[in-house]
Amino acid sequence: MEQLDALDRQIVAALVRNGRAPWRLIAEVLGQQERTVARRGNKLLESGVVRTNSFINPATVSSRSAFLLRVTAAPRELRTVCSWLAEQGESSWVSALSGTNEAVAELFLAPDELGGFLYRRLAEVEGVVSFTLAPILEYFRTPSGWTPEILTKEQYGTLHRDEDGQLAGIRSGQALASLDDTNRSLAELLHRNGRATVDELASELSVSKATVSRRLEAMTSSGVLFIRAVVDPASLGFPVEALISLIRSGTAADGPGKYLAALPVTRWAAASGDQVMAQVAVATLDELRRLLDDVRRLDGVTSLRSSIYAEVFKRSTVMYRDGVPEKPLEAAAHVYSPTANITAAPASR
């Protein structure tokens, strides 16, 4: 994958922090002219190096919660299994690991859907040998909180103050809002183009700009709607992606998770009981080795394992075909839909 130059990397990092940040704000943060940033930024978006999309967080509008699924498959069938998982509306990301013939995915499922998904759907997929499913009980960082060492903490803070309420929304797992047709349509339009302007969205929905702004702010600040920049870390100079799993003792509490979440290399970090999981993106294998050595020395860490991502099949709901993300028009038939069966309700605003 071709590396970006310094300014392009800064623009992409800014979009990772705030996918809807105006070019004017990004230019001010980077100390560049707005027309230069806009020209380069639009070129990056058009080329597919980075894209912004949205999807509804099922944990805030339904009984569905996040789970981490690990599937062991026959080696020659692993890519088929990963592709099947990526095509399921319940999955938000899917990757194949290199350490073992294993697929890993994040799913959103309700308690009464577990048996049907695992034993009537997944078990019938050719090549599946075994699987484990663990609830993700707490997030320490989401992909929107990733702050690679491309911009300073101050620059990231100026672009956006936090993670759009996503941590609180995912952690609670309780319905915080209802969705009407307008909110659903707004989310679908932003899934196709996360940087669509308020004017464009209002025109498409036949509502006022004030209505769009009010609903968009309400959904993103509460964690109902995720708007994320989707980018391959390799294009930013971090080609080694790995999944880290550790077991913490009872005395460790949240220490290891918070430690990982504070690192600029961490894209997301979460916990399930005594297990902490994190995805990291680093420049070299040697950097990964040093990171693992540091984590292994943390108080309360009783075991640690890692596996490098061999291939990505879905990233932040964007499907990948042979390592290449689908273009928005191609993805129209695969809009992320884990809330498709949730009955729409009148909005209160």
WORA-V40703 format. One record per pair of residues at least 4 apart in sequence whose C-alpha atoms are under 6 Angstrom apart, sorted by the first residue. I is the first residue (numbers start at 1). J is the second residue. Records with the same first field share a line. If there is no record, write none. Layout:
# WORA-V40703
I=J  J
This chain:
# WORA-V40703
3=235
4=8  9
9=236
15=19  229
16=229
19=52  228  229
20=195
23=27  38
24=34
27=31  32  33  34  37
29=155
34=38
35=39
37=41
38=42
44=49
45=50  51
50=230  231
51=229  230
52=194  228  229  230
53=190  191  192  193  194  227  228
54=190  191  226  227
55=225  226
56=224  225
57=224  225
58=62  64
59=64  65  170  173
60=169  174  175  176  224
61=175  177  178
62=175
63=110
64=108  109  110
65=108  109  173
66=107  108  136
67=106  107  134  135  136
68=105  106  133  134
69=104  105  132  133
70=103  104  131  132
71=102  103  130  131
72=101  102  129  130  131
73=78  101  127  128  129
74=127
75=101
77=127
86=94  314
89=336  337  338
90=107  108  338
91=106  107
92=106  316  317
93=105  106  314  315  316  317
94=104  105  313  314
95=103  104  311  312  313
96=103  309  310  311
97=102  308  309  310
98=308  309  310
99=307
115=119
116=120
117=121
118=122
119=123
135=272
136=271  272
137=271  272
138=171  270  271
139=269  270
140=261  269  270
141=145  261  268  269
142=268
143=267  268
144=163
145=163
146=267
147=264
148=264  265
157=161
164=220  221
165=221  222  223
166=223
169=223
178=345
179=183  344  345
180=344  345  346  347
190=194
192=328
198=202
202=206  207  208  209
212=216
217=221
219=224  225
220=224  225
233=238
234=238  239
238=281  282  283
239=283
240=281  282
241=280  281  308  309
242=279  280  307  308  309
243=278  279  306  307
244=277  278  305  306
245=276  277  304  305
246=275  276  303  304
247=274  275  301  302  303
248=252  274  300  301  302
249=300
252=300
261=269
265=280  281
266=279  280
267=279  280
268=278  279
269=277  278
270=276  277
271=275  276
292=296
313=320
314=318  319  320
319=325  326
320=324  325  326
326=330  331
